[in-house]
Amino acid sequence: MTEQNIAYFLNGSAFMYFLCTGYFMLKYSARLRIHLIVGIIFCYLAAWNFKDIIYAFQAFHTDEMLNLIVFLDGWSAVSYAVLLFELVSPGWVTLKRMAVLLLPFLCFTALYTVFPSDTLQQIYWGFLILFGLTIIFIAYFKVKKYQQYIYNNFQNIKHMDLSWLKTIFLIAFMSQLLWVLDSFYPSGITDGAYYFSLIIQWHFVAHYCWNHRSITMPGKLELQKEKEMVAKEEETAGFPFAGKLEQLIGEQELYLKPDLTLQDLVQLVGSNRTYLSDYFNKELNTTFYNYINQRRIKEGCIPLFVHHPELTIETIAYQSGFNSISTFRRAFQKETGMTPKEYRKKLDET
C-alpha cells in the first residue's frame, strides 16, 4: 500500500468516525446539552472530511480545486470556537451565533470562487491566524475564570474540570502544524498524519464530554452585587463565622461528603457564596476545594492508614470522601509529600 493510499484510507476512516460518533452523540442529545453540540460538530467535521474524499478523484485534481480545498479547510476553526464557548458558557451556542462565526469563512470562500487570486489567499491566511489567536486568547481567560469558580464552589469536580483541554490544545496545535505543512508541501505522509491526529484529538473531546457536567457561572450583575455586599460586611463585621465554620465541618464530618458544595456551607453558617469564598481565599489562603481535601487527608485518610492497615488504598480514599482515586493521590501527595503507597510503606517500617 502506497503512502497516498494510506492517506486515503485514513481520510475515509476519519469521515466514518465523525459520522458515526456524531450520530451517536445526537441520539443521546436529550441526556446532556453538550452531547447535542458535540454531535453537531462531529457531523460538521464528517461533511468537512467528505470534501477531501471527493478531491481524491483525479477529475478534481486541479490547482484551483486545491486552493479552494485550503479555503474550506479553514472552516474547521469554527468547530474549536463552538466547543470552547459552549464548555465555559453553557447555552452560549445558538444557530445564530454559529452562523455569525461561519459568515467570514463563507465570504472568503465565495470571493475566492469568483475572484481567485494569490492576494486573497494571503489575506485569508492572515485572517485564520487572527481568528485562531483571538479564540485562544478568549478561551484562556474564560477557562481560567471557570476553573477558579469550580475550585471555589465545588468538591466533586471530576466531570466539571476542564484541565483536559490542555491535552486537546496540544494535539490540535500539532494537527494544525501538519495541516500548514501539508498545504505548502502536500504528501501522503503529512496527509495521513493529519487525518490520524484529527481522529485522536476529537476522540478525546468525545470521551471527556460524554460525562461532562456543565456549570453556569453567575452573571456579572449578580457577582457585582455579591461583591458589594461582601465589601460592606467585611468593613463592619469581618468574618463572624471564623473558627465556627471549621468547627462545624469537623463536628459534622462534612469533609466526608463526596458531593459537598460551597452552597452547603453557606446554608450552614447563614452567609453567601462570595463572602464564604473570600474567607477561604483571604483568611485561610486556600480554596474551598483544597481546604476540604486537606481535612480529608488529615482527619480521614491518615487515621485510617494508621489504625486500619487491612484497608486498601482505594477503600481509604472512598471512606475519606474522595470519589476519584486520581484526585485522592494528588491531594495526598500535596499534603504529605508522599504517595499513598510510600506513606503505607513508611508506616509498615516503623
C-alpha positions in Angstrom: 0.0 0.0 0.0 1.5 3.4 -1.0 1.7 6.4 1.2 -1.1 8.1 -0.7 -3.4 5.1 -0.4 -2.8 5.1 3.4 -3.8 8.8 3.4 -7.0 8.0 1.5 -7.7 5.2 4.0 -7.3 7.5 7.0 -9.3 10.2 5.3 -12.2 7.7 4.9 -11.7 6.4 8.4 -11.9 10.0 9.7 -15.1 10.6 7.7 -16.8 7.4 9.1 -15.6 8.1 12.6 -17.0 11.6 12.7 -20.3 10.5 11.0 -20.9 7.5 13.4 -19.8 9.3 16.6 -21.8 12.4 15.6 -24.9 10.2 15.1 -24.3 8.5 18.5 -24.0 11.9 20.3 -27.1 13.2 18.6 -29.0 10.1 19.5 -28.3 10.7 23.2 -28.5 14.5 23.0 -31.5 14.6 25.3 -29.2 13.4 28.1 -26.9 16.4 28.1 -26.8 19.6 26.0 -23.1 19.2 25.4 -23.9 15.9 23.5 -26.0 17.9 21.1 -23.3 20.4 20.5 -20.5 17.8 20.1 -22.9 15.8 17.8 -23.4 18.8 15.6 -19.7 19.5 15.5 -18.9 15.8 14.6 -21.5 15.8 11.7 -20.0 19.1 10.5 -16.5 17.6 10.6 -17.8 14.5 8.7 -19.1 16.7 5.9 -15.8 18.7 6.1 -13.8 15.4 5.6 -16.1 14.3 2.8 -14.8 17.1 0.6 -11.3 15.5 0.7 -12.8 12.2 -0.4 -14.3 13.9 -3.4 -11.0 15.6 -4.1 -9.3 12.2 -4.2 -10.9 11.6 -7.6 -8.5 12.5 -10.5 -11.1 14.7 -12.2 -10.8 17.2 -9.3 -7.0 17.4 -9.2 -6.6 21.0 -10.3 -4.7 23.9 -8.7 -7.9 25.9 -8.4 -9.6 23.0 -6.6 -6.6 22.5 -4.3 -6.7 26.2 -3.3 -10.4 26.0 -2.8 -9.9 23.0 -0.5 -7.5 25.1 1.6 -10.2 27.7 2.0 -12.7 25.1 3.1 -10.2 23.6 5.5 -10.1 26.8 7.4 -13.7 26.3 8.3 -12.7 23.8 10.9 -11.6 26.6 13.1 -15.3 27.3 13.9 -15.7 23.8 15.5 -13.0 24.7 18.0 -14.6 28.0 18.8 -18.1 26.5 19.3 -16.7 23.7 21.6 -14.8 26.1 23.8 -17.5 28.7 24.2 -20.1 26.0 25.0 -17.9 24.4 27.6 -17.1 27.6 29.5 -20.5 29.3 28.9 -23.2 26.6 28.6 -26.1 27.8 26.4 -23.9 30.3 24.6 -24.0 28.4 21.3 -27.1 29.1 19.2 -27.8 28.7 15.5 -27.5 32.5 15.0 -24.1 32.7 16.7 -22.8 29.7 14.8 -23.9 31.4 11.6 -22.1 34.6 12.6 -18.9 32.6 13.2 -19.2 30.9 9.8 -20.0 34.1 7.9 -16.5 35.4 7.3 -15.3 31.9 6.2 -18.2 31.7 3.8 -17.5 35.2 2.4 -13.8 34.4 1.9 -14.6 31.1 0.1 -17.2 32.7 -2.1 -14.9 35.6 -3.0 -12.1 33.2 -3.9 -14.5 31.1 -6.0 -15.5 34.2 -8.1 -12.2 36.1 -7.9 -9.3 33.7 -7.3 -6.0 35.4 -6.5 -2.8 35.0 -4.5 -3.5 38.2 -2.6 -6.9 36.9 -1.4 -5.2 33.7 -0.2 -2.6 35.7 1.8 -5.4 37.8 3.3 -7.2 34.6 4.2 -4.1 33.1 5.9 -3.8 36.3 7.9 -7.5 36.1 8.9 -7.1 32.4 10.0 -4.1 33.4 12.2 -6.0 36.3 13.7 -9.2 34.2 14.3 -7.2 31.4 15.9 -5.2 33.7 18.2 -8.4 35.5 19.2 -10.2 32.2 20.1 -7.1 31.1 22.1 -6.9 34.4 24.0 -10.6 34.4 24.9 -10.7 30.7 25.8 -7.6 31.0 28.0 -9.2 33.7 30.3 -12.6 32.1 30.2 -11.3 28.7 31.1 -9.1 30.2 33.8 -12.1 32.0 35.3 -14.3 28.9 35.0 -11.6 26.7 36.8 -11.3 29.2 39.6 -15.1 29.2 40.0 -15.5 25.4 40.3 -12.5 25.2 42.7 -14.1 27.8 44.9 -17.6 26.3 44.9 -17.4 22.5 44.4 -15.7 19.4 45.8 -16.7 16.8 43.3 -15.3 18.4 40.2 -14.4 15.2 38.3 -16.9 15.9 35.5 -16.7 19.7 35.6 -12.9 20.2 35.4 -11.7 21.4 32.1 -8.0 20.8 32.6 -8.2 18.1 29.9 -8.4 21.0 27.4 -4.6 21.3 27.7 -4.2 18.0 26.0 -6.7 19.0 23.3 -4.8 22.2 22.7 -1.5 20.4 22.4 -2.8 17.8 19.9 -4.8 20.5 18.0 -1.6 22.6 17.7 0.4 19.7 16.3 -2.6 18.9 14.0 -2.6 22.5 12.6 1.1 22.4 12.0 0.6 19.2 9.9 -2.2 21.0 8.0 0.0 24.0 7.3 2.9 21.7 6.2 0.6 19.7 4.0 -0.9 22.9 2.5 2.5 24.1 1.3 4.2 20.7 0.8 1.5 18.1 0.2 2.4 14.4 0.6 0.8 11.2 1.6 2.6 11.1 4.9 1.5 14.5 6.1 -2.0 13.9 4.8 -2.3 10.6 6.7 -0.7 12.0 9.8 -3.1 15.0 9.7 -6.2 12.8 9.5 -4.9 10.5 12.2 -4.3 13.5 14.5 -7.9 14.7 13.9 -9.3 11.4 15.0 -7.2 11.3 18.1 -8.0 14.9 19.3 -11.7 14.7 18.7 -11.9 11.2 20.3 -10.5 12.9 23.4 -13.2 15.5 23.1 -16.0 12.9 22.8 -14.6 10.9 25.7 -14.4 13.9 28.1 -17.7 15.5 27.0 -19.6 12.3 27.4 -20.0 12.7 31.2 -19.2 16.4 31.4 -21.4 18.3 33.8 -22.0 21.9 32.6 -21.8 24.6 35.2 -23.3 28.0 34.6 -21.4 30.7 36.4 -23.3 33.7 37.9 -23.7 36.7 35.7 -21.7 39.9 36.0 -24.5 41.8 37.7 -25.1 39.0 40.3 -21.4 38.8 41.1 -21.1 42.6 41.4 -24.0 42.7 43.9 -22.4 39.9 45.9 -19.0 41.7 45.9 -20.6 44.9 47.1 -22.4 43.1 49.8 -19.2 41.3 50.9 -17.3 44.6 51.0 -19.8 46.1 53.3 -19.9 43.1 55.6 -16.1 42.9 55.8 -15.9 46.6 56.8 -18.5 46.2 59.6 -18.2 42.6 60.9 -15.2 41.0 59.2 -15.9 37.2 59.1 -18.2 36.4 62.1 -18.2 32.7 61.3 -14.4 32.4 61.5 -13.5 29.4 63.6 -17.1 28.3 63.9 -17.1 27.1 60.3 -14.1 24.9 60.8 -15.5 23.5 64.0 -18.9 22.6 62.3 -17.1 21.0 59.4 -15.2 18.8 61.9 -18.1 18.0 64.3 -20.5 17.1 61.4 -17.7 15.4 59.4 -18.8 17.3 56.4 -15.5 16.7 54.6 -16.6 13.0 54.3 -19.4 14.1 51.9 -18.1 13.5 48.3 -20.5 16.0 46.8 -20.1 18.8 49.3 -20.5 22.2 47.8 -19.8 25.7 49.0 -23.5 26.3 49.0 -23.9 23.6 51.7 -21.6 25.6 53.9 -23.4 28.9 53.0 -26.6 27.4 54.4 -24.8 26.1 57.4 -23.4 29.5 58.6 -26.1 31.7 57.1 -23.8 33.7 54.7 -23.5 34.0 50.9 -21.3 32.3 48.4 -18.9 35.1 47.6 -18.4 36.0 51.2 -17.6 32.5 52.2 -15.3 32.1 49.2 -13.5 35.2 50.2 -13.0 33.8 53.7 -11.2 30.7 52.2 -9.1 32.8 49.9 -8.2 35.7 52.1 -8.2 34.3 55.6 -7.2 30.7 55.1 -5.1 31.3 52.0 -6.7 28.4 50.1 -9.7 27.4 48.1 -12.8 25.6 49.2 -11.7 22.6 47.1 -8.2 22.4 48.6 -9.4 23.1 52.2 -11.8 20.2 52.2 -9.3 17.9 50.6 -6.8 18.9 53.3 -9.3 17.9 56.0 -10.0 14.6 54.3 -6.3 13.7 54.3 -5.6 14.8 57.9 -8.8 13.7 59.6 -9.9 10.9 57.3 -7.1 9.2 55.4 -4.2 9.3 57.8 -6.1 7.9 60.8 -7.4 5.1 58.6 -3.9 4.3 57.4 -2.6 4.2 61.0 -5.5 2.3 62.7 -6.7 0.1 59.8 -3.8 -1.3 57.9 -6.0 -4.0 56.5 -7.9 -1.5 54.3 -6.9 -1.0 50.7 -5.8 2.4 49.5 -8.9 2.7 47.3 -11.2 1.9 50.3 -9.4 4.5 52.4 -9.9 7.1 49.6 -13.6 6.5 49.3 -14.2 6.3 53.0 -12.5 9.7 53.4 -14.8 11.4 51.0 -12.9 11.2 47.7 -14.8 9.8 44.7 -11.8 9.8 42.4 -8.6 7.8 43.1 -6.5 10.2 41.0 -7.8 13.2 42.9 -7.0 11.4 46.2 -3.5 10.6 45.1 -2.8 14.2 44.1 -4.2 15.6 47.3 -2.4 13.1 49.5 1.0 13.8 47.9 0.4 17.6 48.0 -0.4 17.3 51.8 2.2 14.7 52.9 4.9 14.9 50.3 4.5 11.2 49.7 2.3 9.0 47.6 -0.2 6.8 49.5 1.9 3.7 48.8 5.0 5.4 50.1 3.2 6.5 53.2 1.9 3.0 53.9 5.4 1.5 53.4 6.8 4.1 55.8 4.2 3.0 58.4 5.0 -0.7 57.9 8.7 0.0 58.5 8.1 1.8 61.8 
